[in-house]
Amino acid sequence: MSIPSPVTHSESSILSDRTFFDDFASERSWEPGWFADFRKENWEKACKLASPLRDERWRFSQKSRLGFSKVTGLDSSEESISFESSDPSEGVCLRKLDKVILEEPDLLGGLQEFSGPGLGADESFHFARAFFEAGFYLKTNRDATVKEPLFIEHNPGGENLARFHLNLIELEPYSKLTLIERLSSSVGDSNGFFTNLTMIKAGEGSRIERILIQELNSQSTFHNLENFEVCADAHLSNVAVHLGSAQTRVESKGCLSGEGAEFDISSLALGRGKQLFDQRTMQHHLAPNGKSSLTFKNALLDQAKSVFSGLIKVENGAGSTNAYQSNRNLLLSDTAKADSLPGLEILANDVKCSHGATTSKIDEQELFYLLSRGIPRSTAERLIVLGFFEEVIEKIRIKDQLESVRESISNSFDT
Amino acid sequence: MSSLNINNLSASIEGKAILDNLNLDLPAGEVHAVMGPNGSGKSTLSKVLAGHPDYEVTGGSARLEGIELLGLSPDEIARMGLFLAFQYPIEVPGISIANFIRAALQARLPEGESVKAVDYYKQLYEKMDELGMDRTFTSRSLNEGFSGGEKKRCEILQMSMLEPRYCILDETDSGLDIDALREVSLGVNRMKGPERGMLVITHYQRLLEYIVPDKVHVMWEGKVVLSGDKDLALELEQRGYDWIRNEVAA
């Protein structure tokens, strides 16, 4: 009697083809040996991954939409990342990753230590580490305060092409930084696959505000994988705005590794058509007196879908933790759908943790109130959605960025 | 003559009849009060005229300057010039008062034109000063966390910015202390004019000491059963609504 296999293999992708990988590796034979090993090791891991039929980490998602089976090659454009200046201010070093690989590969020595968010998208994580060709490296010196925000643009593209960006951000103790990343497709209607793997280490007493604005084209598949480490007394704030893509998988993990660390993460996503936003988060408290706060808001029109799964995990020894998690979903059509899986795992005493998830339709009384002032229904819905998102938008403390986000949200109702 | 004509209006909610062949004429330039006990259908009348989707119109008509309102969407009715000041203004998180009123004004402009920010704020601040509202209100979320008095002032502010032809004030006096009542009434009185009709719905005569009506209508079980001049309000106050009950029964 044969026993049915408990695993299936995802549809094969050219990325798992040995010849394809070998060709890629041989083109990059100029890289240091440890680099080649790193790529190969990750490629093998990606290829060996089994996907269990029931994987909690993909619950309620549409995993098949987020795979790489349609990829026909890599987008190797040199223009996929850009910023104004490589040494934007004293005490800060900003480099394109391809330059670093070529000129100062030793800066990337810490690469292996960084793990991914590990919340389910292992395939794209390992592919990113195997195939990355671009991204950025950003480091602040101890005590450096970067007064002006840094802007970085990601412009992946190419029909059926995959692009992997790897971004390393390290803040030395007591440095301060504001970072704005904008993601938009280089080609208007190409079916591109973009994976953005970011690792941020906020050293002791440092402070970083990061804003990520995603306006990829409506055909794109996007994986946004983030791993944040927040050291003692450091403060990391991350605001994400997701307006584009056909399907997006977000994995954000914050590790509060030092005493008194603060981690504040918020996100808004506006879904239209058949857009999918699949969001997995973890607030991982490893040290005492940490504070984390998460606010994820999704507004969904048409047949858009969101999945939020978030875990607050408080390890034994992380006493006096204060952790908060909130997921709010607003449905603007009967065919939109939101699933929410909040979770708590607490192994320490004396902690304050709360979480809440709500999914609701537009409030008819609110709508009537707006209509009764002569505001047409479409404008009223737009105002209600903007109002719903305001809690996240107002965390963007750079005025022109805040206005442009409001405008982008508003404009996306016109198309 | 310009007017708001309500003829044999009947309406129900969830199958329960509330308005029953109600008749009322409000000519432009006049202020009429509608009084009546709780449950007589006063608030229903205001909501039906404003096009609230929960109510079903089962008969009759309501014409604004000769044009039928019933069956139009609430935003169309508002743009035709009818304004309803809510008894319980709705809290809308995340939308500032300034943006809200601006969107309402914008909706009244022809396509391609837009509200000019400088003129808009000048006018908004003037009206706020008149109503004794702090300017920080403009950036606050609409009605969110407002006191009863603040909410009602905000309604009058919207009304004065939008300059409707016909105003319905639904129990604007409820929840107001005497100072707020005076300020709100002054705001309403400033809007009186030969071109504008006002329907003041109230349970108590108190409001009518500040906003003096040209006519008073008394509602009972979904219809207007008695109309008179402003003295009718005083009489009602003295004799109570039981008096109407007996009149209707007689």
Interface residues (C-beta under 8 A of the other chain):
Chain A: E364 Q365 E366 F368 Y369 L370 L371 S372 R373 G374 I375 P376 R377 T379 A380 L383 I384 L386 G387 F388 F389 E390 E391
Chain B: A50 G51 H52 P53 D54 S73 P74 D75 I77 A78 R79 F83 L84 F86 P89 I90 V92 P93 G94 I95 N99 F100 I101 A103 A104 Q106 A107 R108 S141 Q158 L162
